[in-house]
Amino acid sequence: MLWELGLAAATVVFAGCALPRADRFIPPPPRAVVAAAEPSPPAALQEDGQRIVKKMATAYDAVEDYQAEVDTVFFAADGSFTTQKSWYTFRKPHWIRLDFVSPHPGMVMIYPDRNGKVLMRPQGLLSIFTFHLDLDDPLLENPAAQRLNQTDLGLLIENIRHSVTEQRRGPLSISEDNDTIRIKVLADDHFRKGVETRYEFLISKELWLPVAVDESTAAGVQERKIFFRNLRTNINVPEGQFR
């Protein structure tokens, strides 16, 4: 039925946002690639990583709601890419709203609805229709295996903690400049079992929250980049935005 209404049949979900996939681009299924064993980083470096994660968790504890313009660049095996944009709004305990900018401007998704499902309202003339989808509905499938309820910054921070501790599978590096901290690590993929991913997390020193994620295969082939732009916290988002 949704195909007949002209909706996209799948979505690409960011580390912080879910966006509809362009119909012309269907990425190949992920392959489990395991890198050769690498030496553990110095204990002081591991402690630095855990300290940074703890500081992010403390900052997030003080956040009641936030909004960001989320851009993702998703790379195909041949080097081509698609860029997708959405406004992502979050209010604790776990309300999510997506207002799509491209490639489906005007589409809205809200989670959860009164029955714990994803409310989807298409754009344009189809906006008179409303759909209520399960989190694992085939229309919401994506190569990252990340569901809509797994997209907020709180979960991302927790996943970063796992990546620099018990799920680390390779080198860990930490660098910084005046405004940001950059963490690079090979770790278990956050959402795909049996897959290892090279992550690069960019953290704002002003907000002490993640503002970008770069993901590559264990072999170093880039898969996607995610940017959280114009991130604003504690802006008093009304509950009605999620109804």
N, C-alpha and C positions, 0 to 999 in steps of 0.2 A: 504493500500500500504506500509506504513512504517513497519508494522509487517512483511510483506513479505521480506522486506529488512533487517530484523533482528535488528531493533532499539528497544530500551526500550520503553514501552508504557506510561511511566510517569516519572516525575522528582521529586526529593526532593529539595526544595528550602531552603537555609539557610537564617538567618537574614541578611547575607551579601553576599549570593551566591546561585546559582541554580545548582544542580547536579543531574544526572540521578539516579533513584532508582534501586537497585539491583532487578532483576526479581523475585528472590526467596522470597523476603520479601515484603509483602503488609500489612502495618499497618492498624489497625482498624480506622474507622472514628472518629473524635474527638467528645467528649461529653461535653456539657456545665455543668460544675461543679462549684457551687457557694459556697464559704466558708462563715462561720458564720461571722457576723459583728465584727470587731475588733477596738479597740480604735485608735484614730488618733495619729500619732507620735508627739513629742514636736515640737513647732513652729520652734525652732532653727535647728532641724534636717531637717525639710522640707526646710528651707532656705539653708542649706548646700547642699541638693540635687539640688536645683535650681541653686545654685552658680556653682556646678560642671558641670551641663548641659550647662550653659552659657559659661563656659570656654572651653568646648568641641566644642560648636558652633563657638566660635571665632577662635579656632585652625582650624576647618574645613573650615572656610571662606578663610583661607590662602592657602588651598590646591587646586591645579589646576588639579592634577591627582594622582593616587596611584595604587599600585599593592600589592597583598597579596596572599599567599598560604592559601586557606581556607579549613580546615578540619571540617567535621561534624561527630558526633557519634549519630546515630538515634536509639532510644530504642523502642523495641516492648513490648507489655503488659506482655510477659512471661520473660522479662529481657534480652532477646537476643538483639544484636545490629549489625548494619552495620556501617562501616566507609567509607567515601567518600572524595575525594580530587579534588581540581581544583585550577588553577591559575586564579585569578579574577583581571581584569584590568579595571580601571575607569578613564574617562577623562570628565571634565565638558564641556558642561552643563549636558549631561546625556548619555554618550556613555559607553557601557558595552561590555566587551569581556571575555568569559570563555574558557580556554584551559584545557580540562579534563585530569586528571592524572589517576584516577581510579573511578569507575570500567570500564570506557570506554575511555582508553587512546587514545589521538589523536582527539577526537571529539571536535569541536569548535562551540560555539554559540556567535552571535554578535547581539546587539540591540542598536539602531534601524537600520534596513536596509533603503533603499531609500523610502520605502512605510510605514515606521513605524512599521514593523513586526520584528519577531525574525528570523534571518538567522541561519540555522542549517546545519553544514557539518559533516557527520558521519566519523568514523575512518576507516582506512585500505582500502580495495578494494572499499568500498562504498564512499570514499572521492571524487569520481568524481561526486557524486550527491549533490545538494544543495537544501534545503527546506526553504520556507518562511512561518512562522507560526504566527497566531494571538497570542497575549499575553494570551488569554483565550482558546487557542486550547487545546483539551483534552490530547494531548501528553505532555503538560506542566503542567497538574494538579498535585497537591501535597497535602499532609495532612495538611501542614501549611497554605494553601490558600494564599501563598505569590507569587506574580508574579515576573517575571524577572526584570521588571522596578521598583520593590520595594526592591531592594537588596543592594543599596549603603549605605555607612556609614553615609552620610548626613541624610537620612531618618531614619536610626537606632537612631541617636542622637535625632532627633525630637520625635521619639517614646519613647525614654527613658524619655524625658521631660514630655510627656503625662503620662507615668507610675508613675512618682513621684509627679504628680500634680492632675489634674482633673480626671484621669482614675485610680488612686490608689484605691484599694479595700481592702487593708489589711495592715499588718505591713511593715514598712520601716526601713531598717538598713543600715548604712554606716560605713565601716571600711577601714583602709589603712595600707600599709607598706611602705618601702622605695621606691618601684618602681610602685606600683599600688594602685588604689582605687577600692573597691568592694561595689556595691550597690545591696541590696536584697529587693524585693518588690513584693507583690501580686497586680496584676493590670489586667485591661481588656486586653485580647489577642490582639496583634498588628494587626492580620489579620483575626481572626475568630470571627465573631459576636456572642455575647452571651456566650463566653467562658472566664473564668478567668485563668490566668497563673501566676505561681510563677517564676519571673525572677531573675537571678543573672548576673549582668553586671560587667565585669572586664575592667578597664580603665587604660591605660598607662600614667604615670606621665611625661614621656619623650615626647610623642607625643600629649598627651591629646586627644586621640582617643580611641574608644572601641577596645579591642583586644580579647574578648571572651564573649560569651553569653551562659547561662545555663537556660533551660526551663523545668519546671515541671508542672503537673496539680495542681489545687487548693488543692487537697488532698495530694500532695507531691510525686506523681509518676513521675519519670523522663521521659522526652520525647526526648530531644535532647541536645547536646552540640555542640557549634560552636567555632572554634578557627581561628583567623586571624594571621597567622604566617608570619614572615619576611615582615611585613608591611613597605612599602617604599612610601614616598610621594614626589611629585614634581620631578619626574624623567624624565620629558619631553617625555611622550609617544607620538609617531608620530600619526597624524590623520589617516595615512594609515593602522594602526593596526585595525581600525574599518570599513574598506571598503572591 
